[in-house]
Amino acid sequence: MRKGAALAIAAFSLATLAGCSGTGQDNTSESGNAIAATYAVVTHSAQGDAFWDRVKSGAEKAGSDYGATVTYSSDPDPAKQSQLIDNAVAQGVDGLVISMANPDGLEASVEKAVAAGIPVVTINSGIERSAEFGAFTHIGQSESVAGAAAGKEMKELGITKAICVLHEAGNIGHEERCKAAASTMGGTVENLQVDGTNDAEVKATIKAKLQADPTINGILALGAQFSIDAVGAVEEADSDAKVVTFDLTEDVIDNIQSGSILFAVDQQPYVQGFLGITALYLNSINGNVIGGGEPVYSGPAFITKDNVDTVSEFAKNGTR
């Protein structure tokens, strides 16, 4: 990684950590600004995804800080996710935080919520369609920017032929990451669809691909737990492929420290959940629109062996 890029990334990470620390210490409930509101968080997460566990934790912490009730539900099927949104609207929630991995599948439900006068914030996925559907802000990262940055770093690592592991079928944000990485890496990037609900199958699929094509020298995982599957596949296939990933967990940090994973692109899921609820809260009590109508970026930041120790303790707490 370039020295300048590493310094910029480290500065971004430290600034973000400082900002999160300050927010967490401000007990808004005790200051008299508690709000008797119920906010619903509805995402496209499958069960057992560590990334979304952090989103949920961030949202619940914000709700606790502000005295609001926060409910969390999810389904990777856009039709079922739409039903969860419709249910929240029928229950008369005071605000919605929604991830839109498949915007077309959610359009009617999101617009119905807005028409009912319920403030909507989108997080993580759907940045391009968020305002169109009536959400007043989006919190996340630009997948094309993040993917392009990952591709540049992969090029610097000498990766010339890579697979991009897609663990959520139909997630347009993930497809954007792969496409953008391919545009900047300068070599060949092939998408590899896997079943993200079955880690054993993910590892087996990656292993089979590596054994079938020994010229593959890079693996871009799009989620933390799948990078661990990739590390296992590399070992079992006796491959020299370098593993890089999106997102961060304690396991990923351990593998970065050992050199099995060379970098992680961190979009800070805890921040997405926390700021999603914060945006609704501030809009409720003071009419604020975080971002002034523009997206609020939670990433990307790059975590490497050079700066991993600055975030390791937070990962152990489940907030990074």
N, C-alpha and C positions, 0 to 999 in steps of 0.2 A: 504494500500500500504506500502511496506517496506520503512523504513526511507532512506536507501541507494539509493533505486531506485528513491524515490522522489527527493532526492538531485541531482542525476545524471540528471533526467529529467528537473529539474529547471535550472541546469547549461546549458543544451543543449538549452533550450528555450531562456534563456537570451543571450547566444552567438549568436543564430540565429537572434534574434531581433536586436542585435548590428550590425550584418553583414548586415541585410536588411537596417538599418538606414544609414549606411555608403554608401551603393550603391545608395540609393535614393538621397543623398546629392551631389553626383558627377555628375554635369551637363556636360555630355560628349559632347553634341551638342555645347555648348558654348566654349569648349576647342579646337574646330577645327576638331574633329573627327566624325562629322556627316556623315552619309552615305546615299546616294540616292538609297535606296534599298526597295523592297517590300517583306515582309515576310508574309506567310499565316499560320494561326493556324487552324487546322482542328481536331475537337474532336468528341467523341461519345456522347456528352451531349444531353439530351432532353431539351426542352424549360423550363425555370423557375427553373433550378437547381442552388441553391445558391452557391454550391461548384464551379461550372464552371463559374459562374459570377466572382468569385475571380481569377480564372485562366485567364480569359479574361482581367480583370483589370490589373493584373500583366504584361501580355504580352503587353498591350497597353501603360502602363507606361514605360516599357523598350523601346518600339518603340519611344515614345516621347523623352525620354532621349537621344537616339542615333540618332534622326533625321530620323528614318526609318518609312515607312508606314507599318502598321500591319493590316491585315484583319482577321476576325474571322468567322468561319462557323462551323456548327455541325449537326450531325444526328445520332441517336442511332441505326439506321439500317445500318449494315456494307456495304451493297450494295450501299446505298445512300451516306454513308461516303466515300466510294471508288470513287464515281462519283465526290464528292467535291474535292478530292485529284487530280483526273484526270483534273478537270477544272482548278485548280491552276497551274498544270504543263503546260497545254495548254496556260495559260496566261503568262507563262514565269517568274514566281516569282523567287526571288533570294534565297529563303530558305523556308523550311517547318517545322513546329512543329506539330506533330501528336500524338494523343493518340490511343492506339491499344487495346481496350477491347476484340476485336475478331481478333487476328492476322491473322488467316487463311483467313478471309474475306477481308483483306486489303493487303495481300502479293503482289499480282500482281501490284497494284497501287503504293505501296511504292517502289518496285523494279524498276518500270517504271520511277519514279521520280529520283531515284539515277542514273539510266542509262542515264537520260537526263542531268546529271551533276548538279542537284539541291541538295544542302546539306540538309540532313534530321536529325532532332532531334526528338526523341520520349519522351513523358512525361506521367506520371501517370500510364499508363497500357502498357503492352507488354515488360517488362524488359527482359524476357527470350529470345525473338525473335528479339529484336531491332538490335543487331549487325548482326545477320544472314540476315536481310533484307537490310542491308547497311547503317543504321543510324550511325552517328559517335559518338553519345552519347545518354544516357537516363537519364532523371531527374525525380525522384519520390521516392517511397519507395519499399522495398521488401515486397510484400503482405504476404508471408509466415512468415517472421520475425515479421511483425506488428501483424498478426493474433495470432501468438504464444505468443507474449507479452501480447496481450489483454486477451488471455485465462488464462495466469498465474494470471493476476490481478483479473479476474472474480473468479478464485479459491480462492484467498485471501479474496474476498468479501463474500464467502460462497455460491456461486452459484453452484448448482449441476445439474440442469436441465434447459437448455436454448433453446431459438429459435434464429436462425440467420436469419435476415430479408433481403432477396435478392430482391432488387428493380430494377435490370437490368438483364433481361433474357439473358443468354449466355455470361455474363461478367466473364471471367475465373479468373480475379484478385479477384473478390468478392468471387467466389467459393473457391479460395485459402485461403482467410481470414477465412472463416467458418471452413474449414478443419483444418487449423493450430490452430485455437482457440480450436477446439474440442480435438486436440492432447495434449494440455497442461492443459486444464481446469480440466480434470480428471473425469468429469461426462458425461452427455448426452447433445449433441447439435444437434438439428434438424433444417434443413434448411426450411425456410418458404418463398415461392415465392409470391411476391405481385406486383401489378401494380404501378410502381413508377411514373406514369404520373397522378395519381389520389390520392391525400392525404386522402380524405375521405374514399376511398376504402381501402387504406393501414391501416388506423386506424380500420376500421370495420373488416378487415381480422385478424389483431392481436388480437382484442378484442374477436372475435369468438374463436380463438385458446386458449386464456387464459380461457375463460369460459368452453371450452370443456375439458381442462386439468388443473385443479387448482394446480397440482404439479409443474408446470413451475414456476421457481423462478428467471429467468434471461432472459433479452432480449438484444441481440447484434444487434444494427442497423448499417448499413453500409454506411449511409449518414446522415448528420445533420438534414435535414428537416424530415426524417423518424423517427428519435429519438423523435422528438416532437409529431409525430403521435403515437409513442409507449407510451409516457407519458400519452397522452389522453386516449389510450386504457386501460392502467393500471388503471386509475382513474374510467373509465366507467365500467370496469369489476370487480371493487373492489378487485383487485389483489395485492399481496405483491411482485410481480416480480420487480427486480432491473433492471433499464435501464442503459445501457452503449452504447457508440456509436463511430463510426469513424467520423472524421471531425467536424469542428467547425463553428458556426455562433453566432451572438449576442443572438439569442434565446437559443441556447445550453448553452452559458455562463450563462444566467439568470437562467436556470434550474440546472446547476451545483451549482451555488451559493445558490439556494433554496434547493438543495439536491434531486431533482427529477431525475437528471442524475448524476451518480457517477463518470464517467470519460469520456473524449473524446480522441481518438487517432488522433493527429493532424499531417497530412502530408504536411501542408502548401501549399495550392493550389496557392496562390498568388506568392509564390517563384517558383513553377513549371512553371507558365506562364512567370514570369520575367526572370528566368534563361534560359528558352527555347529560348527566343529571344536574350538574352545575349550571349548564346552559338553560335548562328548564326552570330551575330554581330562580335564577336571576331574572329570567323573563317574567316569572310569576310575580315576584315581589317588587320589581323595579322597571319592568319593560325593556330590559337590556337584550340586545342581540349580539352575542359573542361573534366576533369576526366581521361585524358590519355587513353581513350578507355574503361574505366570502368564506371559503372553507378554512377551518382551523387545523393546521398540520401538527400531528403528533409524531411524525417521523418523515423520512427515515434517518436513523442514526446507525452507525456501524460499530459493532462490538468485535474486537479482535483480541489477540493475546496481549497486545500492548495496553489495552484499557479495560480488560475484562474485570480486573480486581475492583474497579470503581463501582460496579453494579452487582457483584456477586452476593453481597450481604442482603441486598434488596430482593434478589431472586429467591434466596432462602426464605424470605418472608412472604413470598408469593405475590409481590407487587411489581416485579420486572420479569 
